[in-house]
Amino acid sequence: MIGMGFKDEALIRSYLYFVAFNRNYHDSPEIQNMLKAGDNPEQQYRDYLRIVDNLMKRKN
C-alpha cells in the first residue's frame, strides 16, 4: 500500500482489515485492476469504499 503511494492511515487500515478477513482480497482481479488503473490508486480505493458504502446503505 505504501509502495503504491498510500498516505492516508485510515485507508491503509481498511485495506488491511479486508485482507485479514478475506485472504484472496488482494489477489482478486477486480481489486488489482482498480489499484492499477489511473494515476492515483489511493483515490481509486477511496472511491471504491464510497461506492460500497452507498450500496450497503441502499440495501438497508
Biopython code that builds the backbone (N, CA, C, O; Angstrom):
import numpy as np
from Bio.PDB.StructureBuilder import StructureBuilder

atoms = [
    (1, "MET", "N", (0.823, -1.179, 0.000)),
    (1, "MET", "CA", (0.000, 0.000, 0.000)),
    (1, "MET", "C", (0.873, 1.250, 0.000)),
    (1, "MET", "O", (0.640, 2.174, -0.779)),
    (2, "ILE", "N", (1.854, 1.278, 0.853)),
    (2, "ILE", "CA", (2.729, 2.442, 0.922)),
    (2, "ILE", "C", (3.522, 2.555, -0.372)),
    (2, "ILE", "O", (3.786, 3.660, -0.847)),
    (3, "GLY", "N", (3.900, 1.421, -0.942)),
    (3, "GLY", "CA", (4.623, 1.415, -2.207)),
    (3, "GLY", "C", (3.809, 1.964, -3.363)),
    (3, "GLY", "O", (4.370, 2.416, -4.361)),
    (4, "MET", "N", (2.480, 1.929, -3.233)),
    (4, "MET", "CA", (1.601, 2.480, -4.269)),
    (4, "MET", "C", (1.290, 3.946, -4.019)),
    (4, "MET", "O", (0.552, 4.563, -4.788)),
    (5, "GLY", "N", (1.845, 4.509, -2.953)),
    (5, "GLY", "CA", (1.635, 5.923, -2.686)),
    (5, "GLY", "C", (0.539, 6.237, -1.692)),
    (5, "GLY", "O", (0.140, 7.394, -1.559)),
    (6, "PHE", "N", (0.043, 5.227, -0.991)),
    (6, "PHE", "CA", (-0.998, 5.479, 0.007)),
    (6, "PHE", "C", (-0.391, 6.221, 1.192)),
    (6, "PHE", "O", (0.655, 5.829, 1.711)),
    (7, "LYS", "N", (-1.050, 7.288, 1.613)),
    (7, "LYS", "CA", (-0.587, 8.064, 2.759)),
    (7, "LYS", "C", (-1.627, 8.120, 3.870)),
    (7, "LYS", "O", (-1.283, 8.344, 5.031)),
    (8, "ASP", "N", (-2.884, 7.919, 3.526)),
    (8, "ASP", "CA", (-3.984, 8.003, 4.488)),
    (8, "ASP", "C", (-4.017, 6.732, 5.332)),
    (8, "ASP", "O", (-4.301, 5.646, 4.827)),
    (9, "GLU", "N", (-3.726, 6.881, 6.619)),
    (9, "GLU", "CA", (-3.649, 5.723, 7.508)),
    (9, "GLU", "C", (-4.975, 4.974, 7.597)),
    (9, "GLU", "O", (-4.985, 3.745, 7.678)),
    (10, "ALA", "N", (-6.085, 5.692, 7.583)),
    (10, "ALA", "CA", (-7.399, 5.040, 7.665)),
    (10, "ALA", "C", (-7.643, 4.149, 6.450)),
    (10, "ALA", "O", (-8.206, 3.063, 6.585)),
    (11, "LEU", "N", (-7.228, 4.594, 5.272)),
    (11, "LEU", "CA", (-7.396, 3.770, 4.068)),
    (11, "LEU", "C", (-6.512, 2.529, 4.124)),
    (11, "LEU", "O", (-6.935, 1.438, 3.741)),
    (12, "ILE", "N", (-5.298, 2.700, 4.599)),
    (12, "ILE", "CA", (-4.388, 1.558, 4.721)),
    (12, "ILE", "C", (-4.963, 0.543, 5.705)),
    (12, "ILE", "O", (-4.945, -0.660, 5.447)),
    (13, "ARG", "N", (-5.472, 1.033, 6.829)),
    (13, "ARG", "CA", (-6.069, 0.132, 7.824)),
    (13, "ARG", "C", (-7.274, -0.610, 7.252)),
    (13, "ARG", "O", (-7.419, -1.814, 7.465)),
    (14, "SER", "N", (-8.135, 0.099, 6.528)),
    (14, "SER", "CA", (-9.321, -0.560, 5.969)),
    (14, "SER", "C", (-8.915, -1.644, 4.983)),
    (14, "SER", "O", (-9.514, -2.719, 4.960)),
    (15, "TYR", "N", (-7.906, -1.369, 4.171)),
    (15, "TYR", "CA", (-7.429, -2.360, 3.217)),
    (15, "TYR", "C", (-6.897, -3.591, 3.957)),
    (15, "TYR", "O", (-7.187, -4.726, 3.579)),
    (16, "LEU", "N", (-6.124, -3.355, 5.006)),
    (16, "LEU", "CA", (-5.574, -4.471, 5.779)),
    (16, "LEU", "C", (-6.667, -5.276, 6.473)),
    (16, "LEU", "O", (-6.548, -6.495, 6.598)),
    (17, "TYR", "N", (-7.730, -4.614, 6.927)),
    (17, "TYR", "CA", (-8.863, -5.337, 7.514)),
    (17, "TYR", "C", (-9.513, -6.247, 6.476)),
    (17, "TYR", "O", (-9.827, -7.402, 6.765)),
    (18, "PHE", "N", (-9.713, -5.721, 5.262)),
    (18, "PHE", "CA", (-10.303, -6.546, 4.203)),
    (18, "PHE", "C", (-9.434, -7.767, 3.929)),
    (18, "PHE", "O", (-9.944, -8.878, 3.783)),
    (19, "VAL", "N", (-8.115, -7.559, 3.860)),
    (19, "VAL", "CA", (-7.193, -8.664, 3.591)),
    (19, "VAL", "C", (-7.200, -9.666, 4.751)),
    (19, "VAL", "O", (-7.109, -10.873, 4.528)),
    (20, "ALA", "N", (-7.308, -9.168, 5.983)),
    (20, "ALA", "CA", (-7.317, -10.061, 7.147)),
    (20, "ALA", "C", (-8.538, -10.977, 7.145)),
    (20, "ALA", "O", (-8.454, -12.131, 7.566)),
    (21, "PHE", "N", (-9.659, -10.468, 6.675)),
    (21, "PHE", "CA", (-10.887, -11.266, 6.679)),
    (21, "PHE", "C", (-11.105, -12.041, 5.388)),
    (21, "PHE", "O", (-11.921, -12.962, 5.347)),
    (22, "ASN", "N", (-10.391, -11.679, 4.346)),
    (22, "ASN", "CA", (-10.515, -12.375, 3.068)),
    (22, "ASN", "C", (-9.132, -12.408, 2.422)),
    (22, "ASN", "O", (-8.715, -11.446, 1.777)),
    (23, "ARG", "N", (-8.441, -13.501, 2.598)),
    (23, "ARG", "CA", (-7.053, -13.591, 2.115)),
    (23, "ARG", "C", (-6.935, -13.433, 0.598)),
    (23, "ARG", "O", (-5.867, -13.081, 0.097)),
    (24, "ASN", "N", (-7.998, -13.686, -0.125)),
    (24, "ASN", "CA", (-7.971, -13.553, -1.583)),
    (24, "ASN", "C", (-8.283, -12.137, -2.050)),
    (24, "ASN", "O", (-8.242, -11.857, -3.248)),
    (25, "TYR", "N", (-8.591, -11.249, -1.123)),
    (25, "TYR", "CA", (-8.995, -9.882, -1.472)),
    (25, "TYR", "C", (-7.923, -9.178, -2.309)),
    (25, "TYR", "O", (-8.222, -8.609, -3.358)),
    (26, "HIS", "N", (-6.679, -9.222, -1.840)),
    (26, "HIS", "CA", (-5.600, -8.513, -2.532)),
    (26, "HIS", "C", (-5.344, -9.077, -3.929)),
    (26, "HIS", "O", (-5.014, -8.331, -4.851)),
    (27, "ASP", "N", (-5.494, -10.371, -4.080)),
    (27, "ASP", "CA", (-5.185, -11.015, -5.357)),
    (27, "ASP", "C", (-6.347, -11.023, -6.346)),
    (27, "ASP", "O", (-6.182, -11.463, -7.484)),
    (28, "SER", "N", (-7.506, -10.547, -5.934)),
    (28, "SER", "CA", (-8.652, -10.575, -6.850)),
    (28, "SER", "C", (-8.400, -9.634, -8.027)),
    (28, "SER", "O", (-7.899, -8.526, -7.838)),
    (29, "PRO", "N", (-8.742, -10.069, -9.237)),
    (29, "PRO", "CA", (-8.506, -9.240, -10.424)),
    (29, "PRO", "C", (-9.191, -7.876, -10.339)),
    (29, "PRO", "O", (-8.651, -6.878, -10.818)),
    (30, "GLU", "N", (-10.369, -7.834, -9.736)),
    (30, "GLU", "CA", (-11.093, -6.563, -9.642)),
    (30, "GLU", "C", (-10.319, -5.548, -8.811)),
    (30, "GLU", "O", (-10.213, -4.381, -9.188)),
    (31, "ILE", "N", (-9.781, -5.990, -7.685)),
    (31, "ILE", "CA", (-9.030, -5.088, -6.806)),
    (31, "ILE", "C", (-7.712, -4.696, -7.468)),
    (31, "ILE", "O", (-7.327, -3.527, -7.435)),
    (32, "GLN", "N", (-7.028, -5.649, -8.061)),
    (32, "GLN", "CA", (-5.764, -5.338, -8.724)),
    (32, "GLN", "C", (-5.963, -4.344, -9.865)),
    (32, "GLN", "O", (-5.186, -3.400, -10.007)),
    (33, "ASN", "N", (-7.001, -4.551, -10.679)),
    (33, "ASN", "CA", (-7.280, -3.621, -11.776)),
    (33, "ASN", "C", (-7.619, -2.235, -11.255)),
    (33, "ASN", "O", (-7.195, -1.231, -11.827)),
    (34, "MET", "N", (-8.378, -2.179, -10.175)),
    (34, "MET", "CA", (-8.754, -0.890, -9.602)),
    (34, "MET", "C", (-7.517, -0.144, -9.107)),
    (34, "MET", "O", (-7.381, 1.058, -9.339)),
    (35, "LEU", "N", (-6.625, -0.847, -8.431)),
    (35, "LEU", "CA", (-5.447, -0.197, -7.877)),
    (35, "LEU", "C", (-4.441, 0.194, -8.951)),
    (35, "LEU", "O", (-3.663, 1.128, -8.753)),
    (36, "LYS", "N", (-4.443, -0.499, -10.078)),
    (36, "LYS", "CA", (-3.504, -0.186, -11.152)),
    (36, "LYS", "C", (-4.056, 0.848, -12.121)),
    (36, "LYS", "O", (-3.297, 1.466, -12.867)),
    (37, "ALA", "N", (-5.368, 1.041, -12.116)),
    (37, "ALA", "CA", (-5.992, 1.992, -13.047)),
    (37, "ALA", "C", (-5.755, 3.416, -12.567)),
    (37, "ALA", "O", (-5.855, 3.709, -11.375)),
    (38, "GLY", "N", (-5.444, 4.282, -13.497)),
    (38, "GLY", "CA", (-5.305, 5.696, -13.160)),
    (38, "GLY", "C", (-3.985, 6.027, -12.491)),
    (38, "GLY", "O", (-3.127, 5.168, -12.288)),
    (39, "ASP", "N", (-3.853, 7.287, -12.161)),
    (39, "ASP", "CA", (-2.607, 7.780, -11.592)),
    (39, "ASP", "C", (-2.611, 7.827, -10.072)),
    (39, "ASP", "O", (-1.569, 8.053, -9.457)),
    (40, "ASN", "N", (-3.771, 7.615, -9.461)),
    (40, "ASN", "CA", (-3.861, 7.770, -8.017)),
    (40, "ASN", "C", (-4.608, 6.587, -7.393)),
    (40, "ASN", "O", (-5.819, 6.661, -7.186)),
    (41, "PRO", "N", (-3.893, 5.498, -7.092)),
    (41, "PRO", "CA", (-4.563, 4.329, -6.528)),
    (41, "PRO", "C", (-5.243, 4.622, -5.190)),
    (41, "PRO", "O", (-6.255, 4.002, -4.864)),
    (42, "GLU", "N", (-4.698, 5.554, -4.419)),
    (42, "GLU", "CA", (-5.318, 5.894, -3.136)),
    (42, "GLU", "C", (-6.713, 6.473, -3.357)),
    (42, "GLU", "O", (-7.654, 6.125, -2.643)),
    (43, "GLN", "N", (-6.845, 7.351, -4.340)),
    (43, "GLN", "CA", (-8.154, 7.929, -4.642)),
    (43, "GLN", "C", (-9.084, 6.869, -5.225)),
    (43, "GLN", "O", (-10.280, 6.867, -4.933)),
    (44, "GLN", "N", (-8.549, 5.974, -6.042)),
    (44, "GLN", "CA", (-9.352, 4.882, -6.594)),
    (44, "GLN", "C", (-9.944, 4.038, -5.466)),
    (44, "GLN", "O", (-11.121, 3.679, -5.503)),
    (45, "TYR", "N", (-9.126, 3.726, -4.472)),
    (45, "TYR", "CA", (-9.592, 2.911, -3.350)),
    (45, "TYR", "C", (-10.602, 3.684, -2.505)),
    (45, "TYR", "O", (-11.593, 3.115, -2.049)),
    (46, "ARG", "N", (-10.358, 4.968, -2.295)),
    (46, "ARG", "CA", (-11.308, 5.809, -1.552)),
    (46, "ARG", "C", (-12.665, 5.817, -2.260)),
    (46, "ARG", "O", (-13.706, 5.694, -1.615)),
    (47, "ASP", "N", (-12.650, 5.963, -3.581)),
    (47, "ASP", "CA", (-13.889, 5.937, -4.366)),
    (47, "ASP", "C", (-14.585, 4.583, -4.251)),
    (47, "ASP", "O", (-15.808, 4.515, -4.127)),
    (48, "TYR", "N", (-13.805, 3.517, -4.293)),
    (48, "TYR", "CA", (-14.347, 2.162, -4.159)),
    (48, "TYR", "C", (-15.077, 2.007, -2.825)),
    (48, "TYR", "O", (-16.186, 1.475, -2.780)),
    (49, "LEU", "N", (-14.456, 2.470, -1.743)),
    (49, "LEU", "CA", (-15.092, 2.374, -0.427)),
    (49, "LEU", "C", (-16.366, 3.198, -0.363)),
    (49, "LEU", "O", (-17.345, 2.782, 0.257)),
    (50, "ARG", "N", (-16.361, 4.348, -0.992)),
    (50, "ARG", "CA", (-17.554, 5.200, -1.009)),
    (50, "ARG", "C", (-18.696, 4.502, -1.757)),
    (50, "ARG", "O", (-19.847, 4.552, -1.324)),
    (51, "ILE", "N", (-18.376, 3.860, -2.868)),
    (51, "ILE", "CA", (-19.386, 3.141, -3.653)),
    (51, "ILE", "C", (-19.953, 1.973, -2.851)),
    (51, "ILE", "O", (-21.167, 1.773, -2.811)),
    (52, "VAL", "N", (-19.074, 1.204, -2.213)),
    (52, "VAL", "CA", (-19.526, 0.071, -1.400)),
    (52, "VAL", "C", (-20.419, 0.561, -0.267)),
    (52, "VAL", "O", (-21.452, -0.045, 0.017)),
    (53, "ASP", "N", (-20.029, 1.646, 0.376)),
    (53, "ASP", "CA", (-20.834, 2.210, 1.462)),
    (53, "ASP", "C", (-22.213, 2.631, 0.961)),
    (53, "ASP", "O", (-23.220, 2.354, 1.612)),
    (54, "ASN", "N", (-22.261, 3.290, -0.179)),
    (54, "ASN", "CA", (-23.547, 3.715, -0.745)),
    (54, "ASN", "C", (-24.429, 2.521, -1.101)),
    (54, "ASN", "O", (-25.638, 2.554, -0.872)),
    (55, "LEU", "N", (-23.835, 1.473, -1.658)),
    (55, "LEU", "CA", (-24.608, 0.276, -1.992)),
    (55, "LEU", "C", (-25.170, -0.397, -0.742)),
    (55, "LEU", "O", (-26.303, -0.876, -0.746)),
    (56, "MET", "N", (-24.384, -0.429, 0.313)),
    (56, "MET", "CA", (-24.857, -1.040, 1.555)),
    (56, "MET", "C", (-25.993, -0.223, 2.166)),
    (56, "MET", "O", (-26.935, -0.791, 2.720)),
    (57, "LYS", "N", (-25.913, 1.074, 2.072)),
    (57, "LYS", "CA", (-26.973, 1.934, 2.612)),
    (57, "LYS", "C", (-28.268, 1.765, 1.830)),
    (57, "LYS", "O", (-29.352, 1.836, 2.408)),
    (58, "ARG", "N", (-28.168, 1.543, 0.535)),
    (58, "ARG", "CA", (-29.363, 1.346, -0.292)),
    (58, "ARG", "C", (-30.085, 0.051, 0.060)),
    (58, "ARG", "O", (-31.313, -0.014, 0.006)),
    (59, "LYS", "N", (-29.324, -0.976, 0.420)),
    (59, "LYS", "CA", (-29.929, -2.269, 0.746)),
    (59, "LYS", "C", (-30.666, -2.234, 2.072)),
    (59, "LYS", "O", (-31.585, -3.022, 2.292)),
    (60, "ASN", "N", (-30.279, -1.344, 2.942)),
    (60, "ASN", "CA", (-30.913, -1.279, 4.273)),
    (60, "ASN", "C", (-31.931, -0.241, 4.251)),
    (60, "ASN", "O", (-32.595, -0.006, 5.261)),
]
sb = StructureBuilder()
sb.init_structure("model")
sb.init_model(0)
sb.init_chain("A")
sb.init_seg("    ")
for serial, (resi, resn, name, xyz) in enumerate(atoms, 1):
    if name == "N":
        sb.init_residue(resn, " ", resi, " ")
    sb.init_atom(name, np.array(xyz, "f"), 0.0, 1.0, " ", f" {name:<3s}", serial, name[0])
structure = sb.get_structure()
